[in-house]
Amino acid sequence: MAKKRKKKKSAAGLLITLLILLIGGVFGGLYGTGNLPFGNGEQVDRPTSVPDGIIEVHFIDVGQGDSILIKTASGNMLVDAGPNSAEDQLNAYLEEQGVTSFTYAVFTHMDEDHIGGGDMIENNYKIETTIVPDQVTTTKTYQRLVDATEKNGCQVKQAVSGETYSLGEMQFTILAPNEESYKDSNNYSVVVRVDYGKTSMLLTGDAEVQSEKEILAKYNQKTLKCDLLKCGHHGSDTSTSQEFLDAVNPTYAVISCGKDNKYGHPKQVTLDKLNRKNITVYRTDLVGSVVFVSDGKTLTYQEKK
């Protein structure tokens, strides 16, 4: 059973919590799993730029951060929005892809390098549902995201481990977080398994070893085995444990990180683990944005034109 969260918060933290409860009814769990919509509930326009039977997965180069675009014939999905410094870069990429709306926007956790462009997304794109962990911070970046989400009028839902969502023929299942509170912000990360036909991907945010252990304890090998792993925490040595990597056993791995970043990501120990398993690795710091295409049978890396 999950441990009870301690309720000690600063006055500023309490104010932010109240705001979140007001706009989404999800972060504090007041409305259960946050199924109540807010805003006018209008349906967003459905993009048709991807043909039926195909999905595209774009690991967008946003420097030291994460942002993943999934395009389907039924709608678009965004997982994270990179740092503040890459906001214009992210917006330009989405415009180039003809994206005007998202059926789902998932913000894995509230670190700046994952939600920095979140307010831009919420302010400029039609969104049906925003999915977030039960995590409150007092940063200005976080407050901007909260304000923008309220103005957007989308439905807001708390990420609940085990819940599955559909986007046309594609499904995604939330595998983490699995506790109510964590000392390390990264372990709040919403971990998402994406399934399309016989192909699958695991998107891990910044989930570290603690979260990986919880996932391993809760889910079986069949659930964890995937074709592609987005390595946690930009290839840090605090993620992608050997046990977790063995369970996922991907053919491909993607690492999203900034060129010559000050953290030394990805760590050599992580690269060595991937290399020993003969996993093909794609890094945004080396090749820019990474795109995969699935026809439901095969997941294929899309060479740049």
N, C-alpha and C positions, 0 to 999 in steps of 0.2 A: 504494500500500500504506500502511496506517495506520502511523504512527510508534509505536515502542515506548514504553510508559509508563515513566518513571523511577520507581524503587522507593523513593525517599527519603520516609519517613514518620516522624512522631513516634511515640513509644511508644504514645500514646493512639490515634493513627490505626491502628497495627498491630493493637491490641487490637480495635478496631471492625471492621477488615477480617476478622480471624479469626472474629468473631462472625457476620458476614454470610455468610462461607463455610460456617459451621456450619449456619446456619438455612436458607439457600436454595441454596447452591452456585452462585451466579450472579454476584455483583458482581465477583469477581476473575477470573471465567472458568475456574475450576478444573474445573467440570463442563461445559465447552463452552458451550452456549447455555442452560444451567440448566434442563434438562427434568426433573430429578429432583424429585418431589414431596416435601414434608415435612408432618408432621402425619398425621392419620388418613385423609385423602383422601376424606372424606364429600362427597357431592353436596349442593349447597345447594338450598333450596326455590326453585322457579321462580315468579316473580310472574306474574299473569295480568291485571293492571290495564290493559294496553295491548292492544287487539284485534289479531288477525292482519292483516297487510298495512299496519301503521302503525308508525312509530317516532317518538318524541319526543326532542328534544334541548334540554336546559335549561342555559342559561348562567347559573348561579346567582349572584346578587348576594352576594358575600362581602367587599365592600369592596375594598381594594387587594390583589387576589389573583385566583386562578383556581380554579374548580371547575365541572365540566361533567358533567351526568347525562344518559345516553342510556338511554331506556326502550324495550324491545321486548317482544313477546309471549313471546320465548324467554328473556329475562333482562335484567339491568341492567348498565350499564357506567359507571364513574366515572373521570373524568380530572381528577386533582388534587383537593385538599381544602382550599384556602384557607388563610388565616393562623390562628394560634392564637386571635386575638381574635374570629374569626367561627365558632369551633367549634360553639357552641350554636345559632347562626343556621343553619348548614349542617345540623346534626342535625334541627332543627325542620322545615326545608324537605323533607328526605328523608322524615321521618315523615309530613308532610302529603301527600306523593306516594305513600305506602303502600309505600315501599321497605324491605325487610328483608334483602336480600342482593344481592350483585354477582357476576356471572360473571367480570367483569374489573375490577380496580382498577389504573389506570395513574397512576404518579407521575412527571411529566415530568422533573423534576430536583429537587435537594434544597434549594432555597431555601425559607425559612420561609413565604413567602406562597403556596406551592404544596403544602407538606406539613404545615403547622401543624395541620390537623385530621386528619391521616393516622392518628395513633395512636387517635383517637376512632373513626374508620372501622374500623380493624382490630380494635379492642376490642369493638365493638358490632354489627358486621354480619358475616353469613356471606359469605365470599369464596372463590371457586374458585381464581382465579389473580391474583397481583399482578405487574405488569410495571414494571420500573425500569431506569434507565440504569446503566452501570458507573461510578458516582460515589460516592466516600466523603467524608464530612465529619465534623467532630468536634463539631458543635453538639448541644445537649441535645435540640432538636426532632428531629433526625435519629436520635439514640439512642433516643428514645421510639418513633419509627416502627419501628425495627429490633426493639425488644423486643416491641412490640404485634404485629408481623407474625409473629414467632416463636410467640407465644401463640395467634395465630389458627389456625395449622396449615394455611394455604393453600399452594398451589404458588407458588413465586417464580421468575420468568423474567427474564433480562436482555433488554432491548430490542435487537433485531438488525435493522438496516436491511434492508428487502426482505422481511421475514417478514410473512405474512398470517394473520389469525385470523378465525374465524367466530362469529357470534352469531345463530343462526337464519338468516334470509335476508340479514342484514347482514354485511358484511365490513369489516375495517379492516386497513390496511397501515402498517407502520412505515417512515418515510422518513428518519429521523435519530434519533440522532447517527450520523455517518459516520467519525469518528476515535476513537482510544482515549482521548485526553486533550485537554483544553482549558484555557487560562489563565482564560477567563471561564466561570463556572458556568452561565450562561444557555445556552451552546452545547452543553451536555450534554442539552438538552431533547429528550425523545422527541416527535417530530413524527408525527402520525397522520393518515392519509387514511381517511375513513369513506365507504363506498359502500353505498347501499341502492337497489336497482333502478337507475334512471337518475339518481338524485340523489347528490350527493357533497359532502363537507365536509373542510376541512383545518384541523386543530387543531395549533397550533404551539408551545404552551407559551411559553417566553421566548426561543425561538431567535432569534439575531441575524444580522446580515449574513453573517458567516463561515459559519454553518450553512446559511443560504439559498443561498450560492454553491455549497456542497458538494452540496446537493439538486439545484440546477440542473445541475450537472456530471454527476450520476449518473442522473437521471430525465428522461424525455422530456416533451414538451408534453402528450401525452395523459394521462400520469400526474398531472401537476400541475394541469391545468384542473379547477376545482371550482366548485360553485354558491355555496359559502359559505366565507369565510376568517375564522378566529379570529385576529385580528392578534397578532403576537408581542410579548411584553414590554409588554403593556398599552397598546399604541399608541405606544411610545417611538420616537424618531428613530433608534435603533440597530437597528431591525427594519423589516420591510415595505419593503425596497428596491424601487426602481422596476422593476428587471428581474424580481424575484420576483413582484411584484404583476401585472406584465404577463403572466407565465407562468400564474399561477393564474387571473387574469381573472374574479373572482367577481361574482355579482350582488349578494350581501350580504356585509357584514363586521360582525363583532361585536368590540367592545373591552370587556374586563373590567377595571375600575379603580375606585378609591374616589373618592367625591365630595370635591372640593377637596383631593386628595392632594398631599403635599409634593413629589412628583417632577414635577408638572406634566403628568402623563399624562392623556389622550393629547396628544402634541405636535402643534402646528398643522401642521408640515410633513407629518406622516403623514395628518392629516385632509385636507389639500390634495391629496395624491396620490389619496386615495380619491374625493374630490369631482370631480377632473378626469376620472375614469373613470366618473362617474355611478353609483358603487356606493352602495347604500343601507346606511347605517351605523346600528347599534344599540349603545348604550353603557349598561352597567349602572349607571354613576354618574348617568345621567340618567333612565333608565326602570326601574331595578331589574332583576330577573331577566328574561332574554330567552328565549323558547321558540319553537322551530321544529318543525313537524310535516311528515313526509314519508310519502307513500303509495307511494313508489317511482317515481312519475312527476313529481311536483311537490313542491318544498320551499316551505313556506308559513309566514310569521310568524304566530304565534298571538296575537291581540289579548287583552289582559287583560280578564277578565270584571268 
